[in-house]
Amino acid sequence: MKKILNLVIALFMCLIFTQNAHAGFVDMDETNWAYPYVTYLEEKGVVFGYPDGEFRPDDLVTKAEFTSMATRALGLIGKPIEQTYEWLDVTPDFWGYPYIQLAANYDLVEEDPDGYFNPNDNVKRVEVIEVITNALNISELTPEAAKEYLAEFEDADEVPSWALLRTAKAKQLDMLIIPPYDEGFISPLRPATRGELAGFLVAMMERAAIAPNHKIAGQPKIMDGYVLENVYLDKDIAYIPAGTILPLAVMDCMSSKKPFDDSRVAVVGESFTARATKNFVDKNKVLIIPVGARFEGTVQKVVKEKTLLKNGEIVLATDTMIRANTIDETTEFPAVADIKAVFKHPKNSNTWKMNDFLNKIAYYIFKGQNAWVHKGQIKEFILLKPVQIDVMTNWVKQ
């Protein structure tokens, strides 16, 4: 009797397990090309069906819906949000707001220059490709190599230029999902179906398990750039000592006395903007301040040149740094650049001795040389106070 009872229990448990394992969807079976992707994601809790038990693999998906799928697929739900991003059409009361914020914080999506996310638009295949490759730590292809990878597709020339490298990278990594009904075509601008999204998400999950981007992995970015000397790391914090030199591009054209081209005469108290035109990194290539960061400040001092007395000088001082790709997130950042009149070196090698002699007399004795800076010209700014940067967010530690 006991053996029979145990057998009944075993059969009952096996039946329950089998039913759970093959719960699936009523409108999909093994004959559907997307079936393995969909069932895998269902088991992982990434995708869900409709109340009638259908998955509807041929239905389209909005950008907000896809963003929620991608963040679930990567296990980001509940992860910390370090920065709040703003879009004109994504407000905090929108259901997809937390998923879009997560996606932005973990570098899956970027702020659009026009300020819109278009959350209710159907997500295009090229947009999906951008997200799934953003989830990875990958090396970029050259444009020539990218075109070679995509040459087999009849519509390769329809891939937008901004998505060319990532689309080719998806092909290289076997992440470019092509359904049977679209073989030979990338269809970059066609809205993606739920079945196609399932394939893309599984490919992303498999690759991200091996090489996630630095935000998902919890590791700092490793980039080439200008090495900031004497910077040292303590866990996730980079300490930049006072006196560190940062070459910044001054975005205003000005001179100490005599205007030239479209320049203006520098006036004490007037504002100026400077930009980081390279990534600032430490000696191990850990990214500290990304290219595109902006610095704002004012003209602190202007010395007008006077013949026989002095050469011109302009002192610029930053007081604020603005995070790259944002318009309003700022922090204190005091640095100063002392722009002095430039000694003119001789250009004609045949008469360099005489020119050099005359230039020295003009610069050191007669003086009266104008100090100036062209728009976009690199000037060395010296940090006045130590700064701590969180290398996970590339932002000043508050």
Protein Blocks (a to p, Z undefined) as FASTA:
>chain_A
ZZmmmmmmmmmmmmmmmmmmmnmpfkbcfklmklmmmmmmmmnomaccdfkopaolmbcc
dfklmmmmmmmmnopgopacfbdcddfklcfklmklmmmmmmmmnomaccdfklpaolmb
ccdfklmmmmmmmmpccddddfklmmmmmmmpmklmmpcfklmmmmmmmmmnopaccdfk
lghiaklmbccdfklmmmmmmmmmmmmmmmccfklnopacdddddddehiacehjaccdd
ehiacddddfbdcdfklcghjbccddehiacddddfbdcddfkopafbdghiacddddfb
dcdddehkaccddddddfbdcdehiakbccdddddddddddddddfblklmmmmmmmmmm
mmmmngopacdddehiacddddfbdcdddfklopacZZ
